[in-house]
Amino acid sequence: MFRAPNITPDPATGIGAASDGAIARALRHGVGIDGRALLPFMEMQGLADDDLTAIVSYLRTQAPVVHAVPPHEYNLLGRVVCTTVLASPIGPAEPPPAVAPRDIGIETGRYLAGSVSNCWACHTERSPSTGELLGPRYGGARFMPGGGADTVWAPPNLTPDPRTGRLMQLGLTEDGFVERMRAGPLLPGSPMPWDVYRRMTEGDLRSIYRFLMSLPPLENDVGPAVRVGT
């Protein structure tokens, strides 16, 4: 059982006692405030320096909340994985930029989809035991629990494959993509954080669309978006 920690600036139960550097290290290098490797669930190692500073600054402005969150609970396999496969923290694959790209275009979309909105983190096949990537990024995934023990979500293929790519299946133009992201969830219980993405600027959404459309087409049919009772 994994539990999300308190990241408000409460000094006793949150991150109030941690230095700015320790918080930045956790985000960029996957090293927790206690010095241990963090589980690689939200990979943000590629954040630009200015965005990393902005996030730490934002967290500092939040109202402190006194809420002690228990640590994760592992079964035997989980303990083995954490002491072997996940024992080392994961840092950025290449030096992050000092300043995040802002122009509307493919490079901004690449940065946003890869290091900020983390589209690939769900839309890529992963090992259910280690989180290791098993398929090409953005190519879709066939298994993602959520919404109940008998519910399985399949994040779709985001590459521009004419047969299996979701954007192509829906016939979404750039304007249509922006409208769809603004519309919010169509399926109850969708794990997609629509409330966050629908508030992105129009320029950022257009940049993400242009980046996704620039990817090499990958034929990968992940099946229906949600399956219940399987």
HURA-V892519 format. One record per run of one state. SS is the DSSP state (A for helix, B for strand, O for the rest). FROM is the first residue (numbers start at 1). LEN is the number of residues. Records with the same first field share a line. If there is no record, write none. Layout:
# HURA-V892519
SS = FROM-LEN  FROM-LEN
This chain:
# HURA-V892519
O = 1-19  30-1  32-5  38-11  62-14  84-22  117-2  123-1  125-1  127-6  134-6  141-3  146-5  154-12  170-4  184-10  198-4  215-11  229-2
A = 20-10  49-13  76-8  106-11  119-4  166-4  174-10  194-4  202-13
B = 31-1  37-1  124-1  126-1  133-1  140-1  144-2  151-3  226-3
